[in-house]
């Protein structure tokens, strides 16, 4: 059971780190999030709370409740990543000029953009939750 709990802990740490990074970028660095960034935050922030509670209580239901948030975030981050990559026409961009979804200004480690990191975090969390749920079947 201890090894399985580690999967849940890793998912929570990813969610907590992603939440802290999003708050740092928005509140400390002063970058206004675009509409798609807000949707991804809406999916990520509850993960940091629900997975933390699930880890504390070693409760499988927390992983079950978290999976829809992880999958919704993966979908939004995938769409955002495709916008940034130019695979989706600019007419389909739901953002305004003030905080553009397709024109990202922040890159990390020489070219890694924030939507890509968000997608990686959501995919990793969903993967960890899926493995955890399979290994802890009742």
Residue pairs with C-beta under 8 A, 6 or more apart in sequence:
1 58
1 136
4 132
4 135
4 136
5 55
5 58
7 128
7 129
7 131
7 132
7 135
8 51
8 54
8 55
8 58
8 62
8 63
8 128
8 129
8 132
9 55
10 128
11 47
11 51
11 63
11 66
11 124
11 125
11 128
11 129
11 132
12 47
12 48
12 51
12 52
12 54
12 55
14 121
14 124
14 125
14 128
15 44
15 47
15 48
15 51
15 121
15 125
16 48
16 51
16 52
17 121
18 44
18 48
18 117
18 118
18 121
19 44
19 45
19 47
19 48
21 117
22 33
22 37
22 40
22 41
22 44
22 45
25 31
25 33
25 106
25 114
26 32
26 33
29 106
31 105
31 106
32 98
32 99
33 41
33 99
34 95
34 99
34 100
34 101
35 94
35 95
35 99
35 101
36 76
36 79
36 80
36 83
36 94
36 95
36 101
36 115
37 80
37 99
37 101
37 114
37 115
37 118
39 76
40 73
40 76
40 77
40 80
40 118
40 122
43 69
43 70
43 72
43 73
43 76
43 122
44 69
44 73
44 118
44 121
44 122
46 66
46 69
47 66
47 69
47 70
47 73
47 125
50 62
50 65
50 66
50 69
51 62
51 63
51 66
51 125
53 59
53 62
54 60
54 61
54 62
54 63
54 65
54 66
55 62
60 132
60 133
60 136
60 138
63 129
63 132
63 133
63 136
64 133
66 125
66 129
67 126
67 129
67 130
67 133
70 122
70 125
70 126
70 129
71 126
73 118
73 122
73 125
74 119
74 122
74 123
74 126
77 115
77 118
77 119
77 121
77 122
78 119
79 88
80 101
80 115
80 118
80 119
81 115
81 116
81 119
82 88
83 92
83 93
83 101
83 102
83 115
84 101
84 102
84 104
84 113
84 115
84 116
86 102
90 102
93 100
93 101
93 102
94 101
95 101
95 102
104 113
104 114
104 115
106 113
106 114
107 113
108 114
108 117
